[in-house]
Amino acid sequence: MDIEQKQEELIDHFVKQASSLTGSALSSVVSDATSHPSLFAFSEILALPNLLQLEGTENAVYLDVLRLFAHGTWSDYKSNAGRLPQLVPDQALKLRQLTVLTLAETNKILPYDQLMQELDVANVRELEDFLINECMYAMGIVRGKLDQLRKCFEVQFAAGRDPRPEQLGSMIQTLSNWLVTSDNLLISIQEKMSWADKMTELNKQHKKEIEDKVEDVKRAYSMKADSDFRGHEEIYSEPGGVMDYEEDRSRPKRRRHPIYR
């Protein structure tokens, strides 16, 4: 089963589970969702009305945790650890994985120093083990090359995270620009297709004209050949036109007398 299909099934499961709960009862759903090793998208759960109703209540912390996993990073958690519940190991691992995805959104060359700082990792060996075992091989959420000489991680693929609210405007603009470009490209393709059809029709007409001319030449040549042939027949068939060979042989030959001088 691919990552996208697995994500859809998990999202559907947690959305159905959370839809029937309210208040503090939602804490278990939030904890389970943010701890699940195969779930990396939370916007659908976050958009549920009963979860949004936690805003401003004593249970708002569960909403904050879900927002952290939807849009935040490990550094965001450390900055707000005082007002957030302590993360269990599975949640901490998940948030570090999501942090790598966030960093990969804007830069495909991630220096080791930056990664160690953002992930709160002590050394290069620990960092490389995390990238290989927890990001590339186990989950497949990111693919790339570890460059030990340059001390960086070259990202070749990274799964997308939930879009942040401030990103929606630029995303809509990007999609609108893409739509305009696609429309212009479609118009250009249609014009080229129309031109190609027109040229094809002109080529057909030109070919037909050439074929007609060839046929005319053939007919004219055939008519001339027939005319020449009939002319020769008339010449040979006229009386006296050509002396008959047998008649010529039957005529007596005149004897010539020698001339003496």
Rosetta blueprint (number, residue, H / E / L):
1 M L
2 D L
3 I H
4 E H
5 Q H
6 K H
7 Q H
8 E H
9 E H
10 L H
11 I H
12 D H
13 H H
14 F H
15 V H
16 K H
17 Q H
18 A H
19 S H
20 S L
21 L L
22 T L
23 G H
24 S H
25 A H
26 L H
27 S H
28 S H
29 V H
30 V H
31 S H
32 D H
33 A H
34 T H
35 S H
36 H L
37 P L
38 S L
39 L L
40 F L
41 A L
42 F L
43 S H
44 E H
45 I H
46 L H
47 A L
48 L L
49 P H
50 N H
51 L H
52 L H
53 Q L
54 L L
55 E L
56 G L
57 T L
58 E L
59 N L
60 A H
61 V H
62 Y H
63 L H
64 D H
65 V H
66 L H
67 R H
68 L H
69 F H
70 A H
71 H H
72 G L
73 T L
74 W H
75 S H
76 D H
77 Y H
78 K H
79 S H
80 N L
81 A H
82 G H
83 R H
84 L L
85 P L
86 Q L
87 L L
88 V L
89 P H
90 D H
91 Q H
92 A H
93 L H
94 K H
95 L H
96 R H
97 Q H
98 L H
99 T H
100 V H
101 L H
102 T H
103 L H
104 A H
105 E H
106 T H
107 N L
108 K L
109 I E
110 L E
111 P E
112 Y H
113 D H
114 Q H
115 L H
116 M H
117 Q H
118 E H
119 L H
120 D L
121 V L
122 A L
123 N L
124 V H
125 R H
126 E H
127 L H
128 E H
129 D H
130 F H
131 L H
132 I H
133 N H
134 E H
135 C H
136 M H
137 Y H
138 A L
139 M L
140 G L
141 I L
142 V E
143 R E
144 G E
145 K E
146 L E
147 D E
148 Q L
149 L L
150 R L
151 K L
152 C E
153 F E
154 E E
155 V E
156 Q E
157 F E
158 A E
159 A L
160 G L
161 R L
162 D L
163 P L
164 R L
165 P H
166 E H
167 Q H
168 L H
169 G H
170 S H
171 M H
172 I H
173 Q H
174 T H
175 L H
176 S H
177 N H
178 W H
179 L H
180 V H
181 T H
182 S H
183 D H
184 N H
185 L H
186 L H
187 I H
188 S H
189 I H
190 Q H
191 E H
192 K H
193 M H
194 S H
195 W H
196 A H
197 D H
198 K H
199 M H
200 T H
201 E H
202 L H
203 N H
204 K H
205 Q H
206 H H
207 K H
208 K H
209 E H
210 I H
211 E H
212 D H
213 K H
214 V H
215 E H
216 D H
217 V H
218 K H
219 R H
220 A H
221 Y H
222 S H
223 M H
224 K H
225 A H
226 D H
227 S H
228 D H
229 F H
230 R H
231 G H
232 H H
233 E H
234 E H
235 I H
236 Y H
237 S H
238 E L
239 P L
240 G L
241 G L
242 V L
243 M L
244 D L
245 Y H
246 E H
247 E H
248 D H
249 R H
250 S H
251 R L
252 P L
253 K L
254 R L
255 R L
256 R L
257 H L
258 P L
259 I L
260 Y L
261 R L
